[in-house]
Amino acid sequence: MPDMLIPPISNNPSKVQLERLGHVYFEHPDLEIFAKFAKDFGFVEEKRSKDRIYYRGYGKDPYVYVASRSNDGKPRFRGPAFVARSAEEFEKAAKLPGATVGSLDDAPGGGKIITFKRVDDTLFHIIYGQEERQVDRQIPTATHEEQGPYNGPFDKPRKGKFQRYHPGPALVHKIGHFGYVVPDFDKELAWYTDNFNFVPSDVLYHWDFSNIDVLTFMHLDLGEEYSDHHCFFMQRAEPDVKKTFVHHTSYEVADMDTQLLGHQWLADAGWKSVWGVGRHVLGSQIFDYWGDPSGFKIEHYADGDVVNTHTPTSRDVVGPFSVWGPEVPKDFAGKGA
């Protein structure tokens, strides 16, 4: 069996430098049902037209999720949109083969967009020039009435004050990451890492074949600046999976109380829990996965790791994905929505 190892990957100035993951695009058969889910999930509706809704968090991005009405009744993931680090980097991306430049004039915040068509009708977008939201350091909440520091075994900093909460959704801060499951894993991974500043934080190889890498969690290399442990992951598809699909998208919330209150809110509303609440090994996030009305997996996370250019890439065998929490569902890898 030939080696299928991810080669050493590093960043260099010739690659297009991306700043962060800004938003994602989805098509849903029933936009109104998804809107009910989105509100319970913790998105805030920013703009609506007949066939499209823009949802934001409380971060600086004007929106983090774009839900459009499917014309043929089939749900689709229509790709992530990453923010270029500068106008020069955006222009560099526009010169790559297959780049199509468009406008975001109708979207909140405006800006420009580049779209690349990839395998199996998947899309990849780069954006620049959006007007960002003004954000203060006050974290909004739909659940917290009064919250102070934790009282530990020896130090009790919260003296005479109480932790008080009420039911509500887990308000979303930003989009954190997404992932593709890809049959042509090696070729697609090479396209992304050859052209952009994606660098693996962790690489996992097959438990029976150490020469086959099957999963990589990638961050954006921002030099000395820290970025999320992964904003993009790519998984090698099982042999019977013939078409690339999105595994899940993930959104940051403030803390564990927010996450657990949000879990209860979604459960009480009758939505489908997929896996959680638990804590991941790689990335360290507290996770909570749900199924949206169209069948896509969507995650709340809190307390994720951050890395920078000095954080070495780790390579290990595929192992447990959680430190604590429910057992991972047998169908978690999935075959798409």
Contacts in CASP RR format, 6 or more apart in sequence:
PFRMAT RR
TARGET T0000
AUTHOR 0000-0000-0000
METHOD contacts of the structure
MODEL  1
MPDMLIPPISNNPSKVQLERLGHVYFEHPDLEIFAKFAKDFGFVEEKRSK
DRIYYRGYGKDPYVYVASRSNDGKPRFRGPAFVARSAEEFEKAAKLPGAT
VGSLDDAPGGGKIITFKRVDDTLFHIIYGQEERQVDRQIPTATHEEQGPY
NGPFDKPRKGKFQRYHPGPALVHKIGHFGYVVPDFDKELAWYTDNFNFVP
SDVLYHWDFSNIDVLTFMHLDLGEEYSDHHCFFMQRAEPDVKKTFVHHTS
YEVADMDTQLLGHQWLADAGWKSVWGVGRHVLGSQIFDYWGDPSGFKIEH
YADGDVVNTHTPTSRDVVGPFSVWGPEVPKDFAGKGA
1 209 0 8 1.000
1 211 0 8 1.000
1 212 0 8 1.000
2 211 0 8 1.000
3 211 0 8 1.000
3 212 0 8 1.000
4 185 0 8 1.000
4 186 0 8 1.000
4 211 0 8 1.000
4 212 0 8 1.000
4 213 0 8 1.000
4 236 0 8 1.000
5 205 0 8 1.000
5 211 0 8 1.000
5 212 0 8 1.000
5 213 0 8 1.000
6 189 0 8 1.000
6 200 0 8 1.000
6 203 0 8 1.000
6 213 0 8 1.000
6 216 0 8 1.000
8 313 0 8 1.000
9 193 0 8 1.000
9 198 0 8 1.000
9 199 0 8 1.000
9 200 0 8 1.000
9 313 0 8 1.000
10 199 0 8 1.000
10 221 0 8 1.000
11 17 0 8 1.000
11 197 0 8 1.000
11 199 0 8 1.000
11 221 0 8 1.000
11 223 0 8 1.000
11 309 0 8 1.000
15 194 0 8 1.000
15 195 0 8 1.000
15 196 0 8 1.000
15 197 0 8 1.000
16 84 0 8 1.000
16 89 0 8 1.000
16 92 0 8 1.000
16 93 0 8 1.000
16 96 0 8 1.000
16 126 0 8 1.000
16 195 0 8 1.000
16 196 0 8 1.000
16 197 0 8 1.000
17 84 0 8 1.000
17 85 0 8 1.000
17 86 0 8 1.000
17 89 0 8 1.000
17 196 0 8 1.000
17 197 0 8 1.000
18 82 0 8 1.000
18 83 0 8 1.000
18 84 0 8 1.000
18 85 0 8 1.000
18 89 0 8 1.000
18 126 0 8 1.000
18 196 0 8 1.000
18 197 0 8 1.000
18 198 0 8 1.000
18 220 0 8 1.000
19 82 0 8 1.000
19 83 0 8 1.000
19 84 0 8 1.000
19 85 0 8 1.000
19 220 0 8 1.000
19 222 0 8 1.000
20 82 0 8 1.000
20 83 0 8 1.000
20 220 0 8 1.000
20 227 0 8 1.000
20 231 0 8 1.000
21 80 0 8 1.000
21 81 0 8 1.000
21 82 0 8 1.000
21 83 0 8 1.000
21 175 0 8 1.000
21 176 0 8 1.000
21 177 0 8 1.000
21 178 0 8 1.000
21 231 0 8 1.000
21 232 0 8 1.000
22 61 0 8 1.000
22 64 0 8 1.000
22 80 0 8 1.000
22 81 0 8 1.000
22 82 0 8 1.000
22 83 0 8 1.000
22 127 0 8 1.000
22 174 0 8 1.000
22 175 0 8 1.000
23 61 0 8 1.000
23 63 0 8 1.000
23 64 0 8 1.000
23 65 0 8 1.000
23 66 0 8 1.000
23 80 0 8 1.000
23 81 0 8 1.000
23 175 0 8 1.000
24 64 0 8 1.000
24 65 0 8 1.000
24 66 0 8 1.000
24 77 0 8 1.000
24 78 0 8 1.000
24 79 0 8 1.000
24 80 0 8 1.000
24 81 0 8 1.000
24 175 0 8 1.000
24 178 0 8 1.000
24 249 0 8 1.000
25 66 0 8 1.000
25 68 0 8 1.000
25 77 0 8 1.000
25 78 0 8 1.000
25 79 0 8 1.000
25 80 0 8 1.000
25 81 0 8 1.000
25 123 0 8 1.000
25 125 0 8 1.000
26 65 0 8 1.000
26 66 0 8 1.000
26 67 0 8 1.000
26 68 0 8 1.000
26 75 0 8 1.000
26 76 0 8 1.000
26 77 0 8 1.000
26 78 0 8 1.000
26 294 0 8 1.000
26 296 0 8 1.000
27 67 0 8 1.000
27 68 0 8 1.000
27 69 0 8 1.000
27 70 0 8 1.000
27 71 0 8 1.000
27 74 0 8 1.000
27 75 0 8 1.000
27 76 0 8 1.000
27 78 0 8 1.000
28 34 0 8 1.000
28 67 0 8 1.000
28 68 0 8 1.000
28 69 0 8 1.000
28 70 0 8 1.000
28 75 0 8 1.000
28 292 0 8 1.000
28 293 0 8 1.000
28 294 0 8 1.000
29 69 0 8 1.000
29 70 0 8 1.000
29 73 0 8 1.000
29 74 0 8 1.000
29 75 0 8 1.000
29 294 0 8 1.000
30 293 0 8 1.000
30 294 0 8 1.000
31 51 0 8 1.000
31 53 0 8 1.000
31 67 0 8 1.000
31 68 0 8 1.000
31 69 0 8 1.000
33 293 0 8 1.000
34 53 0 8 1.000
34 67 0 8 1.000
34 292 0 8 1.000
34 293 0 8 1.000
34 294 0 8 1.000
35 45 0 8 1.000
35 53 0 8 1.000
35 67 0 8 1.000
36 293 0 8 1.000
37 271 0 8 1.000
37 292 0 8 1.000
37 293 0 8 1.000
38 45 0 8 1.000
38 53 0 8 1.000
38 55 0 8 1.000
38 65 0 8 1.000
38 67 0 8 1.000
39 45 0 8 1.000
39 169 0 8 1.000
40 169 0 8 1.000
40 265 0 8 1.000
40 266 0 8 1.000
40 269 0 8 1.000
40 271 0 8 1.000
41 169 0 8 1.000
41 170 0 8 1.000
41 172 0 8 1.000
41 251 0 8 1.000
41 266 0 8 1.000
41 290 0 8 1.000
41 292 0 8 1.000
41 298 0 8 1.000
41 300 0 8 1.000
42 57 0 8 1.000
42 142 0 8 1.000
42 169 0 8 1.000
42 170 0 8 1.000
42 171 0 8 1.000
42 172 0 8 1.000
42 262 0 8 1.000
43 55 0 8 1.000
43 56 0 8 1.000
43 57 0 8 1.000
43 64 0 8 1.000
43 65 0 8 1.000
43 172 0 8 1.000
44 55 0 8 1.000
44 56 0 8 1.000
44 57 0 8 1.000
44 58 0 8 1.000
44 171 0 8 1.000
44 172 0 8 1.000
45 53 0 8 1.000
45 54 0 8 1.000
45 55 0 8 1.000
46 54 0 8 1.000
46 55 0 8 1.000
46 56 0 8 1.000
46 62 0 8 1.000
46 63 0 8 1.000
46 108 0 8 1.000
47 53 0 8 1.000
47 54 0 8 1.000
47 63 0 8 1.000
47 107 0 8 1.000
47 108 0 8 1.000
48 54 0 8 1.000
50 69 0 8 1.000
51 68 0 8 1.000
51 69 0 8 1.000
52 66 0 8 1.000
52 67 0 8 1.000
52 68 0 8 1.000
52 69 0 8 1.000
53 66 0 8 1.000
53 67 0 8 1.000
54 62 0 8 1.000
54 63 0 8 1.000
54 65 0 8 1.000
54 66 0 8 1.000
54 107 0 8 1.000
54 108 0 8 1.000
55 63 0 8 1.000
55 64 0 8 1.000
55 65 0 8 1.000
55 66 0 8 1.000
55 67 0 8 1.000
56 62 0 8 1.000
56 63 0 8 1.000
56 64 0 8 1.000
56 108 0 8 1.000
56 133 0 8 1.000
57 63 0 8 1.000
57 64 0 8 1.000
57 171 0 8 1.000
57 172 0 8 1.000
57 173 0 8 1.000
57 174 0 8 1.000
57 251 0 8 1.000
58 135 0 8 1.000
58 139 0 8 1.000
58 140 0 8 1.000
58 171 0 8 1.000
58 172 0 8 1.000
58 173 0 8 1.000
59 133 0 8 1.000
59 135 0 8 1.000
59 173 0 8 1.000
59 174 0 8 1.000
60 132 0 8 1.000
60 133 0 8 1.000
60 135 0 8 1.000
61 130 0 8 1.000
61 132 0 8 1.000
61 133 0 8 1.000
61 174 0 8 1.000
61 175 0 8 1.000
62 107 0 8 1.000
62 108 0 8 1.000
62 109 0 8 1.000
62 110 0 8 1.000
62 130 0 8 1.000
62 131 0 8 1.000
62 132 0 8 1.000
62 133 0 8 1.000
63 107 0 8 1.000
63 108 0 8 1.000
64 172 0 8 1.000
64 174 0 8 1.000
64 175 0 8 1.000
64 251 0 8 1.000
65 175 0 8 1.000
65 249 0 8 1.000
66 107 0 8 1.000
68 78 0 8 1.000
70 76 0 8 1.000
75 294 0 8 1.000
75 295 0 8 1.000
75 296 0 8 1.000
75 337 0 8 1.000
77 122 0 8 1.000
77 245 0 8 1.000
77 246 0 8 1.000
77 296 0 8 1.000
77 337 0 8 1.000
78 123 0 8 1.000
79 122 0 8 1.000
79 123 0 8 1.000
79 124 0 8 1.000
79 125 0 8 1.000
79 178 0 8 1.000
79 246 0 8 1.000
80 124 0 8 1.000
80 125 0 8 1.000
80 178 0 8 1.000
80 232 0 8 1.000
81 113 0 8 1.000
81 125 0 8 1.000
81 126 0 8 1.000
81 127 0 8 1.000
82 124 0 8 1.000
82 125 0 8 1.000
82 126 0 8 1.000
82 127 0 8 1.000
82 196 0 8 1.000
82 220 0 8 1.000
82 231 0 8 1.000
83 126 0 8 1.000
83 127 0 8 1.000
83 128 0 8 1.000
83 130 0 8 1.000
84 90 0 8 1.000
84 93 0 8 1.000
84 126 0 8 1.000
84 127 0 8 1.000
84 128 0 8 1.000
86 128 0 8 1.000
87 128 0 8 1.000
87 129 0 8 1.000
89 128 0 8 1.000
90 112 0 8 1.000
90 114 0 8 1.000
90 126 0 8 1.000
90 128 0 8 1.000
90 129 0 8 1.000
93 99 0 8 1.000
93 114 0 8 1.000
93 126 0 8 1.000
94 101 0 8 1.000
94 114 0 8 1.000
96 116 0 8 1.000
96 195 0 8 1.000
98 116 0 8 1.000
98 117 0 8 1.000
99 114 0 8 1.000
99 115 0 8 1.000
99 116 0 8 1.000
100 114 0 8 1.000
100 115 0 8 1.000
100 116 0 8 1.000
100 117 0 8 1.000
101 112 0 8 1.000
101 113 0 8 1.000
101 114 0 8 1.000
102 112 0 8 1.000
102 113 0 8 1.000
102 114 0 8 1.000
102 115 0 8 1.000
103 110 0 8 1.000
103 111 0 8 1.000
103 112 0 8 1.000
103 113 0 8 1.000
104 110 0 8 1.000
104 111 0 8 1.000
104 112 0 8 1.000
104 113 0 8 1.000
104 127 0 8 1.000
104 130 0 8 1.000
105 111 0 8 1.000
109 130 0 8 1.000
109 131 0 8 1.000
109 132 0 8 1.000
110 129 0 8 1.000
110 130 0 8 1.000
110 131 0 8 1.000
111 127 0 8 1.000
111 128 0 8 1.000
111 129 0 8 1.000
111 130 0 8 1.000
111 131 0 8 1.000
112 127 0 8 1.000
112 128 0 8 1.000
112 129 0 8 1.000
113 125 0 8 1.000
113 126 0 8 1.000
113 127 0 8 1.000
114 125 0 8 1.000
114 126 0 8 1.000
114 127 0 8 1.000
115 123 0 8 1.000
115 124 0 8 1.000
115 125 0 8 1.000
116 123 0 8 1.000
116 124 0 8 1.000
116 125 0 8 1.000
117 123 0 8 1.000
118 124 0 8 1.000
118 188 0 8 1.000
118 191 0 8 1.000
118 244 0 8 1.000
119 182 0 8 1.000
119 184 0 8 1.000
119 187 0 8 1.000
119 188 0 8 1.000
119 244 0 8 1.000
120 183 0 8 1.000
120 243 0 8 1.000
120 244 0 8 1.000
120 245 0 8 1.000
122 180 0 8 1.000
122 244 0 8 1.000
124 192 0 8 1.000
139 173 0 8 1.000
139 254 0 8 1.000
140 171 0 8 1.000
141 171 0 8 1.000
141 254 0 8 1.000
141 258 0 8 1.000
142 168 0 8 1.000
142 169 0 8 1.000
142 170 0 8 1.000
142 171 0 8 1.000
143 165 0 8 1.000
143 166 0 8 1.000
143 167 0 8 1.000
143 168 0 8 1.000
143 169 0 8 1.000
143 170 0 8 1.000
143 257 0 8 1.000
143 258 0 8 1.000
143 261 0 8 1.000
143 262 0 8 1.000
143 265 0 8 1.000
144 164 0 8 1.000
144 165 0 8 1.000
144 257 0 8 1.000
144 258 0 8 1.000
145 164 0 8 1.000
145 165 0 8 1.000
145 166 0 8 1.000
146 161 0 8 1.000
146 162 0 8 1.000
146 163 0 8 1.000
146 164 0 8 1.000
147 163 0 8 1.000
147 164 0 8 1.000
147 165 0 8 1.000
147 257 0 8 1.000
148 158 0 8 1.000
148 161 0 8 1.000
148 163 0 8 1.000
149 157 0 8 1.000
149 158 0 8 1.000
150 158 0 8 1.000
151 157 0 8 1.000
151 158 0 8 1.000
163 257 0 8 1.000
165 257 0 8 1.000
165 261 0 8 1.000
167 261 0 8 1.000
167 264 0 8 1.000
167 265 0 8 1.000
167 268 0 8 1.000
168 261 0 8 1.000
168 262 0 8 1.000
168 265 0 8 1.000
169 262 0 8 1.000
169 265 0 8 1.000
169 266 0 8 1.000
170 253 0 8 1.000
170 258 0 8 1.000
170 259 0 8 1.000
170 261 0 8 1.000
170 262 0 8 1.000
170 263 0 8 1.000
170 265 0 8 1.000
170 300 0 8 1.000
171 253 0 8 1.000
171 254 0 8 1.000
171 258 0 8 1.000
172 251 0 8 1.000
172 252 0 8 1.000
172 253 0 8 1.000
172 300 0 8 1.000
173 251 0 8 1.000
173 252 0 8 1.000
173 253 0 8 1.000
173 254 0 8 1.000
174 251 0 8 1.000
174 252 0 8 1.000
175 249 0 8 1.000
175 250 0 8 1.000
175 251 0 8 1.000
175 252 0 8 1.000
176 228 0 8 1.000
176 231 0 8 1.000
176 250 0 8 1.000
176 251 0 8 1.000
176 252 0 8 1.000
176 301 0 8 1.000
177 228 0 8 1.000
177 230 0 8 1.000
177 231 0 8 1.000
177 232 0 8 1.000
177 233 0 8 1.000
177 249 0 8 1.000
177 250 0 8 1.000
178 231 0 8 1.000
178 232 0 8 1.000
178 233 0 8 1.000
178 246 0 8 1.000
178 247 0 8 1.000
178 248 0 8 1.000
178 249 0 8 1.000
178 250 0 8 1.000
179 232 0 8 1.000
179 233 0 8 1.000
179 234 0 8 1.000
179 235 0 8 1.000
179 246 0 8 1.000
179 247 0 8 1.000
179 248 0 8 1.000
179 249 0 8 1.000
180 188 0 8 1.000
180 233 0 8 1.000
180 234 0 8 1.000
180 235 0 8 1.000
180 244 0 8 1.000
180 245 0 8 1.000
180 246 0 8 1.000
180 247 0 8 1.000
181 234 0 8 1.000
181 235 0 8 1.000
181 236 0 8 1.000
181 237 0 8 1.000
181 241 0 8 1.000
181 244 0 8 1.000
181 245 0 8 1.000
181 246 0 8 1.000
181 247 0 8 1.000
181 333 0 8 1.000
181 334 0 8 1.000
181 336 0 8 1.000
182 188 0 8 1.000
182 189 0 8 1.000
182 234 0 8 1.000
182 235 0 8 1.000
182 236 0 8 1.000
182 237 0 8 1.000
182 244 0 8 1.000
183 237 0 8 1.000
183 241 0 8 1.000
183 242 0 8 1.000
183 243 0 8 1.000
183 244 0 8 1.000
184 244 0 8 1.000
185 214 0 8 1.000
185 234 0 8 1.000
185 235 0 8 1.000
185 236 0 8 1.000
185 237 0 8 1.000
188 234 0 8 1.000
188 244 0 8 1.000
189 216 0 8 1.000
189 234 0 8 1.000
192 198 0 8 1.000
192 218 0 8 1.000
192 232 0 8 1.000
192 234 0 8 1.000
193 199 0 8 1.000
193 218 0 8 1.000
197 220 0 8 1.000
197 221 0 8 1.000
197 222 0 8 1.000
198 218 0 8 1.000
198 219 0 8 1.000
198 220 0 8 1.000
198 221 0 8 1.000
198 232 0 8 1.000
199 218 0 8 1.000
199 219 0 8 1.000
199 220 0 8 1.000
199 221 0 8 1.000
199 313 0 8 1.000
200 216 0 8 1.000
200 217 0 8 1.000
200 218 0 8 1.000
200 313 0 8 1.000
201 217 0 8 1.000
201 218 0 8 1.000
201 219 0 8 1.000
201 229 0 8 1.000
201 230 0 8 1.000
201 282 0 8 1.000
201 283 0 8 1.000
201 307 0 8 1.000
201 311 0 8 1.000
201 313 0 8 1.000
201 314 0 8 1.000
202 216 0 8 1.000
202 217 0 8 1.000
202 229 0 8 1.000
202 230 0 8 1.000
202 282 0 8 1.000
202 283 0 8 1.000
202 313 0 8 1.000
202 314 0 8 1.000
202 315 0 8 1.000
202 316 0 8 1.000
203 213 0 8 1.000
203 215 0 8 1.000
203 216 0 8 1.000
203 217 0 8 1.000
203 313 0 8 1.000
203 314 0 8 1.000
203 315 0 8 1.000
203 316 0 8 1.000
204 213 0 8 1.000
204 214 0 8 1.000
204 215 0 8 1.000
204 216 0 8 1.000
204 315 0 8 1.000
204 316 0 8 1.000
204 317 0 8 1.000
204 318 0 8 1.000
204 319 0 8 1.000
205 211 0 8 1.000
205 212 0 8 1.000
205 213 0 8 1.000
205 214 0 8 1.000
205 315 0 8 1.000
205 316 0 8 1.000
205 317 0 8 1.000
205 318 0 8 1.000
206 212 0 8 1.000
206 213 0 8 1.000
206 214 0 8 1.000
206 317 0 8 1.000
206 318 0 8 1.000
207 317 0 8 1.000
207 318 0 8 1.000
207 319 0 8 1.000
210 317 0 8 1.000
212 236 0 8 1.000
213 236 0 8 1.000
213 315 0 8 1.000
214 235 0 8 1.000
214 236 0 8 1.000
214 318 0 8 1.000
215 233 0 8 1.000
215 234 0 8 1.000
215 235 0 8 1.000
215 236 0 8 1.000
215 318 0 8 1.000
216 233 0 8 1.000
216 234 0 8 1.000
217 229 0 8 1.000
217 230 0 8 1.000
217 233 0 8 1.000
217 282 0 8 1.000
217 283 0 8 1.000
218 230 0 8 1.000
218 231 0 8 1.000
218 232 0 8 1.000
218 233 0 8 1.000
218 234 0 8 1.000
219 227 0 8 1.000
219 228 0 8 1.000
219 229 0 8 1.000
219 230 0 8 1.000
219 231 0 8 1.000
219 307 0 8 1.000
220 227 0 8 1.000
220 231 0 8 1.000
221 227 0 8 1.000
221 308 0 8 1.000
221 309 0 8 1.000
222 308 0 8 1.000
222 309 0 8 1.000
223 308 0 8 1.000
223 309 0 8 1.000
224 308 0 8 1.000
224 309 0 8 1.000
225 308 0 8 1.000
226 306 0 8 1.000
226 307 0 8 1.000
226 308 0 8 1.000
227 306 0 8 1.000
227 307 0 8 1.000
227 308 0 8 1.000
228 304 0 8 1.000
228 305 0 8 1.000
228 306 0 8 1.000
228 307 0 8 1.000
229 282 0 8 1.000
229 283 0 8 1.000
229 284 0 8 1.000
229 304 0 8 1.000
229 305 0 8 1.000
229 306 0 8 1.000
229 307 0 8 1.000
230 282 0 8 1.000
230 283 0 8 1.000
233 247 0 8 1.000
235 247 0 8 1.000
235 333 0 8 1.000
237 244 0 8 1.000
238 333 0 8 1.000
241 335 0 8 1.000
245 335 0 8 1.000
245 336 0 8 1.000
245 337 0 8 1.000
246 296 0 8 1.000
246 336 0 8 1.000
246 337 0 8 1.000
247 297 0 8 1.000
247 333 0 8 1.000
247 334 0 8 1.000
247 336 0 8 1.000
248 289 0 8 1.000
248 296 0 8 1.000
248 297 0 8 1.000
248 298 0 8 1.000
248 299 0 8 1.000
249 296 0 8 1.000
249 297 0 8 1.000
249 298 0 8 1.000
249 299 0 8 1.000
250 285 0 8 1.000
250 287 0 8 1.000
250 298 0 8 1.000
250 299 0 8 1.000
250 300 0 8 1.000
250 301 0 8 1.000
251 298 0 8 1.000
251 299 0 8 1.000
251 300 0 8 1.000
251 301 0 8 1.000
252 300 0 8 1.000
252 301 0 8 1.000
252 302 0 8 1.000
253 259 0 8 1.000
253 262 0 8 1.000
253 300 0 8 1.000
253 301 0 8 1.000
253 302 0 8 1.000
254 302 0 8 1.000
255 302 0 8 1.000
255 303 0 8 1.000
256 286 0 8 1.000
256 302 0 8 1.000
256 303 0 8 1.000
258 302 0 8 1.000
259 277 0 8 1.000
259 286 0 8 1.000
259 288 0 8 1.000
259 300 0 8 1.000
259 301 0 8 1.000
259 302 0 8 1.000
260 277 0 8 1.000
262 288 0 8 1.000
262 300 0 8 1.000
263 273 0 8 1.000
263 276 0 8 1.000
263 277 0 8 1.000
263 288 0 8 1.000
263 300 0 8 1.000
266 273 0 8 1.000
266 290 0 8 1.000
267 273 0 8 1.000
271 290 0 8 1.000
271 291 0 8 1.000
272 290 0 8 1.000
272 291 0 8 1.000
273 288 0 8 1.000
273 289 0 8 1.000
273 290 0 8 1.000
273 291 0 8 1.000
274 289 0 8 1.000
274 290 0 8 1.000
274 291 0 8 1.000
274 297 0 8 1.000
274 329 0 8 1.000
274 332 0 8 1.000
275 287 0 8 1.000
275 288 0 8 1.000
275 289 0 8 1.000
275 326 0 8 1.000
275 328 0 8 1.000
275 329 0 8 1.000
275 332 0 8 1.000
276 287 0 8 1.000
276 288 0 8 1.000
276 289 0 8 1.000
276 325 0 8 1.000
276 326 0 8 1.000
277 286 0 8 1.000
277 287 0 8 1.000
277 288 0 8 1.000
277 325 0 8 1.000
278 286 0 8 1.000
278 287 0 8 1.000
278 288 0 8 1.000
278 322 0 8 1.000
278 323 0 8 1.000
278 324 0 8 1.000
278 325 0 8 1.000
278 326 0 8 1.000
279 285 0 8 1.000
279 286 0 8 1.000
279 287 0 8 1.000
279 322 0 8 1.000
279 323 0 8 1.000
279 324 0 8 1.000
279 325 0 8 1.000
280 286 0 8 1.000
280 287 0 8 1.000
280 321 0 8 1.000
280 322 0 8 1.000
280 323 0 8 1.000
281 319 0 8 1.000
281 320 0 8 1.000
281 321 0 8 1.000
281 322 0 8 1.000
281 323 0 8 1.000
282 321 0 8 1.000
283 304 0 8 1.000
283 305 0 8 1.000
284 303 0 8 1.000
284 304 0 8 1.000
284 305 0 8 1.000
285 301 0 8 1.000
285 302 0 8 1.000
285 303 0 8 1.000
285 304 0 8 1.000
285 305 0 8 1.000
286 301 0 8 1.000
286 302 0 8 1.000
286 303 0 8 1.000
287 299 0 8 1.000
287 300 0 8 1.000
287 301 0 8 1.000
287 322 0 8 1.000
288 299 0 8 1.000
288 300 0 8 1.000
288 301 0 8 1.000
289 297 0 8 1.000
289 298 0 8 1.000
289 299 0 8 1.000
289 332 0 8 1.000
290 297 0 8 1.000
290 298 0 8 1.000
290 299 0 8 1.000
290 300 0 8 1.000
291 297 0 8 1.000
291 298 0 8 1.000
292 298 0 8 1.000
294 337 0 8 1.000
295 337 0 8 1.000
296 337 0 8 1.000
321 328 0 8 1.000
322 328 0 8 1.000
END
